[in-house]
Amino acid sequence: MKFKQVAGIALMAVALTGCSTVKGWFAGKDAAAKKALEPAELTKFEPTARVDKIWSANVGKGEGRIGLRQGPVVADGRVYAAAVQGGVHALDLQTGKEIWEYSPAKEKKKPKLRLSGGPGVGDGLVVIGTLDGQVIALDAANGSEKWKSKVTGEVIAAPAVAQGLVFVRSNDGRTTALDAATGEQRWFNAQELPSLTVRGNAPVVTGPGVLFIGNDDGTVAALSMQDGRPLWEQMVGTPEGRTELERMADIDGAPVLEGNTLYVTSFKNQTMAIEGPTGRPMWSRDHGGGGGVAVSSGNVVVTDGKGSVYGLDKNSGSAMWSQQALARRSLTGAAIQGDYAVVGDYKGYLHWLRLSDGELAARAKSGGDALLAQPVVADGILLVQNVDGKLTAFRLAQ
């Protein structure tokens, strides 16, 4: 009884001090909780590497918040890039000078095509997909249209071209093989989709006579290139949890095939090295995310949804280092440039991390808009495309 009385007096005392005090307590907690969810502020550091911006170009607009992760592809000294509104562009890798531009003609009584998947390049073709399931093949030399075809769903990942076929992953879970000369369908393989998936698809990766497909259920599959026959399937991110949201395990970042080993990461924060010919897991680690993997001579570099960057040992998967300074900055997947891993963030910043220990070495800004697409490195030049269609090239200073 005495305790109740004391408690009652204490409550009265709180009431007499005014509601503003109680409100202040909760406001302080709310403010702290809100701050804990905000992107980490960038801290100053002494750069140990110098980065030069060598050119930039505008390839169009339209991605905005669609979440397509549109990025460039490089072949034979040319950069091919596209945007939802802006067509397809071929540029010189060294200078950024435009070589040709393709803009789809507007058909009567039909909306203008929105270029969303790709481009992909190979066998003298540049191939792009659209949000209404069109697939367009262009001559890589001059941008002239070779053919158009249709698949069953929107295309938001880059097609692949190999051995006389074009391979297209559409957002309904289908992989379709089209004849590279005519656009005619040769085969398709359908994958059942979970009830809830992350917006995005992993690009198709080609190997010797085989395709590697990252699926929305957390598996990666190998298909025969010639007929689409399943060869093996391996679970990377197990879709566990009580809710559909917790079970999301999509593989949306591009897997990397190096030699006979396939490296792949999942939205479920699982990264795995897989023996390509057999599908046998070589190692698996609880680090990773939806942005894709980058592979160097000794490291596999992954980012997760919390903004952490990890350097994993290429042979064992053990964590060699982690970098937490970019927390909650919505990082892209990493790219390897020289002795550095490079990631982009939601404010258009690029961050160079030393591969030896993960320490920040340089920082540059590509523009004021978010970076979603994984950067690309070719001939020592790093390329990144933001959601406003700005394409920027960087080189490490000697």
C-alpha positions in Angstrom: 0.0 0.0 0.0 2.9 2.3 0.8 4.3 1.7 -2.7 1.1 2.6 -4.3 0.9 5.9 -2.4 4.5 6.8 -3.4 3.8 5.9 -7.0 0.7 8.1 -6.9 2.6 11.1 -5.4 5.3 10.7 -8.1 2.6 10.7 -10.8 1.1 13.9 -9.4 4.5 15.5 -9.2 5.0 14.8 -12.9 1.6 16.2 -13.7 2.3 19.4 -11.8 5.5 20.0 -13.6 3.5 20.3 -16.8 2.9 18.1 -19.9 5.7 19.8 -21.8 8.2 17.8 -19.7 6.7 14.5 -20.5 6.4 15.5 -24.1 10.0 16.5 -24.1 11.0 13.1 -22.8 9.2 11.3 -25.7 10.2 13.9 -28.2 13.9 13.3 -27.3 13.4 9.5 -27.8 11.6 10.0 -31.1 14.3 12.4 -32.3 17.1 9.9 -31.3 15.2 7.0 -33.1 14.7 9.1 -36.2 18.4 10.1 -36.3 19.4 6.5 -36.0 17.5 5.7 -39.2 18.9 8.6 -41.2 21.7 8.1 -43.7 25.2 8.5 -42.1 26.8 11.8 -42.7 29.9 11.8 -44.8 33.0 12.3 -42.7 36.2 13.9 -43.8 39.3 11.8 -44.4 42.7 12.2 -45.9 42.5 10.8 -49.5 45.2 8.3 -50.4 44.1 8.1 -54.0 43.3 10.7 -56.6 40.4 10.4 -59.0 39.8 12.4 -62.1 36.4 12.9 -63.8 37.3 12.6 -67.5 33.9 13.2 -69.1 30.1 13.1 -68.7 27.1 12.8 -71.0 23.3 12.9 -70.7 21.7 9.8 -72.2 18.1 10.7 -71.3 15.6 10.7 -68.4 12.7 8.8 -67.1 14.0 6.3 -64.5 13.3 8.5 -61.5 11.8 6.2 -58.9 11.0 3.3 -61.2 14.0 1.4 -59.7 15.4 0.0 -63.0 19.1 0.3 -62.1 19.9 1.2 -65.7 23.6 1.2 -66.4 26.0 1.2 -69.3 27.8 -1.7 -71.1 31.2 -1.5 -72.8 32.5 -3.4 -75.9 35.3 -2.7 -78.3 36.1 0.7 -76.9 32.5 1.9 -77.0 30.0 2.6 -74.2 26.4 1.8 -74.9 23.8 3.4 -72.6 20.1 3.9 -72.6 17.3 5.6 -70.6 13.5 5.2 -70.4 13.2 8.5 -72.3 16.2 9.3 -74.4 17.0 6.3 -76.7 20.2 4.3 -77.0 23.6 6.0 -77.2 27.0 4.8 -78.4 29.9 6.8 -77.1 33.6 6.6 -77.3 35.0 5.2 -74.0 38.0 7.5 -73.8 36.4 10.8 -74.7 32.6 10.4 -74.2 32.1 11.6 -77.8 28.8 10.4 -79.2 29.1 8.0 -82.1 25.4 7.3 -82.8 22.0 7.6 -81.2 18.9 5.5 -81.7 15.5 6.8 -80.8 12.5 4.4 -81.3 9.9 5.8 -83.8 6.5 6.5 -82.3 3.9 4.2 -83.8 0.5 5.6 -84.6 -2.0 5.3 -81.7 0.6 3.7 -79.5 2.6 5.3 -76.7 6.3 5.8 -77.3 8.4 2.8 -76.2 10.1 3.2 -72.8 13.5 1.6 -72.9 14.1 -0.1 -69.6 16.1 -3.3 -69.9 19.7 -2.9 -71.0 21.4 -2.4 -73.2 23.2 -5.8 -73.7 25.8 -6.2 -76.4 27.4 -9.1 -78.4 27.8 -10.6 -81.8 27.6 -7.1 -83.4 24.3 -6.3 -81.8 23.1 -3.9 -79.1 19.8 -5.2 -77.6 17.4 -3.2 -75.4 14.1 -4.2 -73.7 11.1 -2.1 -72.9 8.5 -1.7 -70.2 5.8 -3.3 -72.5 7.9 -6.3 -73.4 9.4 -5.2 -76.7 12.9 -6.3 -77.5 14.8 -4.3 -80.0 18.1 -5.3 -81.7 20.4 -2.6 -83.2 23.5 -2.8 -85.3 26.4 -2.1 -83.0 28.3 -0.3 -85.7 25.8 2.4 -86.6 22.6 2.0 -84.4 20.3 1.0 -87.2 17.4 -1.2 -86.2 17.8 -4.9 -87.1 14.6 -6.4 -85.7 11.9 -6.1 -83.0 10.4 -9.0 -81.0 8.0 -9.4 -78.1 8.2 -11.3 -74.8 5.5 -11.9 -72.2 6.5 -9.3 -69.6 8.3 -6.0 -69.0 12.1 -6.2 -69.5 14.1 -4.5 -66.7 17.4 -6.3 -67.0 20.0 -6.3 -69.7 19.7 -9.0 -72.3 22.7 -11.2 -73.1 23.9 -12.2 -76.6 25.9 -15.4 -77.3 26.2 -18.2 -79.8 23.7 -16.7 -82.3 21.0 -16.2 -79.6 19.6 -13.3 -77.6 18.6 -14.2 -74.0 16.0 -12.0 -72.3 14.8 -12.2 -68.7 11.3 -10.6 -68.3 9.7 -9.6 -65.1 7.2 -12.4 -65.1 9.9 -15.0 -64.4 10.5 -16.1 -68.0 13.8 -16.4 -69.8 13.4 -16.3 -73.6 15.9 -17.2 -76.3 15.5 -15.2 -79.5 17.4 -15.8 -82.8 20.0 -13.1 -83.0 19.6 -12.8 -86.8 15.8 -12.6 -86.9 14.3 -12.1 -83.4 12.3 -15.3 -83.7 11.7 -17.2 -80.5 13.7 -20.4 -80.1 12.7 -21.5 -76.6 11.6 -20.2 -73.2 11.9 -21.3 -69.6 9.4 -20.1 -67.0 10.1 -19.7 -63.2 7.3 -19.4 -60.7 7.4 -16.1 -58.8 6.9 -15.6 -55.0 4.0 -13.6 -53.9 6.2 -10.6 -53.1 9.5 -9.7 -54.8 12.0 -6.9 -54.9 11.7 -4.5 -57.9 14.5 -5.7 -60.2 15.9 -8.6 -62.1 19.4 -10.0 -62.4 20.9 -9.8 -65.9 21.4 -13.2 -67.6 25.1 -14.3 -67.3 26.5 -16.5 -70.1 29.1 -19.3 -69.7 30.3 -22.1 -72.1 27.0 -23.4 -73.4 25.1 -22.4 -70.3 23.1 -19.5 -68.9 23.0 -18.5 -65.2 19.8 -17.0 -64.0 19.3 -15.3 -60.7 15.7 -15.9 -59.6 13.2 -14.1 -57.3 12.9 -17.0 -54.9 16.5 -16.8 -53.9 17.8 -19.5 -56.2 20.3 -19.4 -59.1 19.7 -21.8 -62.0 21.8 -23.0 -64.9 20.1 -23.6 -68.2 21.3 -25.1 -71.4 22.0 -22.3 -73.8 20.6 -24.2 -76.8 17.3 -25.4 -75.6 16.6 -23.9 -72.1 16.8 -27.3 -70.4 17.5 -26.9 -66.6 20.9 -28.2 -65.6 20.9 -27.4 -61.9 19.4 -25.1 -59.3 21.0 -23.9 -56.1 19.4 -22.0 -53.2 21.5 -18.9 -52.3 19.2 -16.9 -50.0 16.6 -19.1 -48.2 13.2 -17.3 -48.1 12.6 -17.7 -44.4 10.3 -15.6 -42.2 6.8 -15.2 -40.9 5.7 -12.6 -43.5 6.1 -12.3 -47.2 8.3 -9.2 -46.6 10.6 -11.2 -44.4 10.8 -14.0 -46.9 12.0 -11.9 -49.8 15.3 -13.4 -51.0 15.6 -12.1 -54.6 18.8 -12.4 -56.6 18.7 -9.0 -58.4 22.4 -8.2 -58.8 24.4 -9.6 -61.6 26.3 -12.8 -60.7 29.9 -12.9 -61.7 31.5 -15.9 -63.5 35.2 -16.2 -63.2 36.7 -19.4 -64.6 34.5 -22.2 -63.3 33.3 -20.3 -60.3 30.0 -18.3 -60.1 29.8 -15.7 -57.4 26.3 -14.5 -56.5 24.6 -12.5 -53.7 21.0 -12.4 -52.5 18.7 -9.8 -51.0 18.6 -12.1 -48.0 22.2 -11.1 -47.2 23.7 -14.3 -48.4 26.7 -14.6 -50.7 27.8 -17.8 -52.3 30.6 -19.2 -54.5 29.3 -22.0 -56.7 31.0 -24.5 -59.0 29.6 -23.5 -62.3 29.5 -26.8 -64.1 27.8 -28.7 -61.2 26.0 -26.2 -59.0 28.0 -27.4 -56.0 28.4 -24.7 -53.3 32.0 -23.9 -52.5 31.3 -21.5 -49.7 28.5 -19.4 -48.3 28.5 -16.3 -46.0 25.9 -14.2 -44.2 27.0 -10.9 -45.9 25.6 -9.4 -49.1 22.6 -7.9 -50.6 20.7 -7.1 -53.7 23.3 -4.9 -55.4 25.5 -7.6 -57.0 29.1 -8.7 -56.4 32.5 -7.5 -57.5 35.4 -9.8 -57.8 39.1 -9.0 -57.7 42.2 -11.2 -57.6 41.7 -11.9 -53.9 38.4 -10.4 -52.8 34.7 -10.7 -53.3 33.2 -7.3 -52.4 29.5 -7.0 -51.5 27.2 -4.3 -50.0 24.2 -4.9 -47.8 20.9 -3.1 -47.3 22.2 -1.4 -44.2 25.0 0.3 -46.1 27.9 -1.9 -44.9 30.6 -3.0 -47.4 32.4 -6.3 -46.9 35.5 -7.7 -48.4 35.4 -11.5 -48.4 38.2 -13.9 -49.1 37.8 -15.2 -52.6 38.8 -18.7 -51.7 37.0 -19.2 -48.4 34.4 -16.5 -48.1 35.7 -15.4 -44.7 35.3 -11.7 -44.0 38.6 -9.9 -44.4 37.3 -6.4 -43.6 34.1 -4.4 -43.3 33.4 -0.7 -43.8 30.5 0.8 -41.8 31.0 4.5 -42.5 28.4 4.6 -45.3 25.5 3.2 -43.2 22.0 3.7 -44.6 23.2 5.5 -47.7 21.5 3.1 -50.1 24.7 1.8 -51.7 25.0 0.3 -55.1 26.8 -2.9 -55.8 30.6 -2.6 -55.9 33.0 -2.4 -58.9 36.7 -3.0 -58.9 39.0 -0.3 -60.2 42.7 -1.0 -59.7 43.4 -1.6 -56.1 40.0 -0.2 -55.0 36.4 -1.2 -54.6 34.0 1.5 -55.7 30.3 2.0 -54.5 27.8 4.7 -55.2 25.1 6.2 -53.0 21.7 7.9 -52.9 23.2 11.4 -53.2 25.3 10.7 -56.3 28.6 10.2 -54.4 31.2 7.5 -55.3 33.4 6.1 -52.7 36.7 4.3 -53.3 37.7 1.8 -50.7 41.1 0.1 -50.5 40.9 -3.6 -51.3 43.6 -4.4 -48.7 41.7 -3.2 -45.7 38.4 -1.5 -46.7 39.6 2.0 -45.7 38.1 5.0 -47.5 40.7 6.2 -50.1 38.8 8.8 -52.3 35.4 10.3 -52.9 33.9 12.0 -55.9 30.4 13.2 -57.0 28.8 12.2 -60.3 25.9 14.6 -59.9 23.1 15.4 -57.5 20.9 12.4 -58.3 20.8 8.9 -56.8 23.0 6.1 -58.1 21.2 2.7 -58.3 23.1 0.9 -61.0 26.3 -1.0 -60.2 29.3 1.0 -61.6 31.1 -0.6 -64.6 34.9 -0.6 -65.2 36.5 -1.1 -68.6 40.1 -0.3 -69.7 40.7 1.3 -66.3 37.8 3.7 -66.6 34.9 3.6 -64.2 31.4 4.5 -65.6 28.3 5.2 -63.6 24.8 6.3 -64.6 22.4 8.1 -62.2 18.6 8.0 -62.2 18.5 11.3 -64.2 20.4 9.7 -67.1 23.7 11.4 -66.4 26.6 9.1 -67.4 30.0 9.9 -65.9 33.5 8.5 -66.4 36.3 8.5 -63.8 39.9 7.5 -64.0 42.4 6.9 -61.2 45.3 9.4 -61.4 48.7 7.9 -61.9 
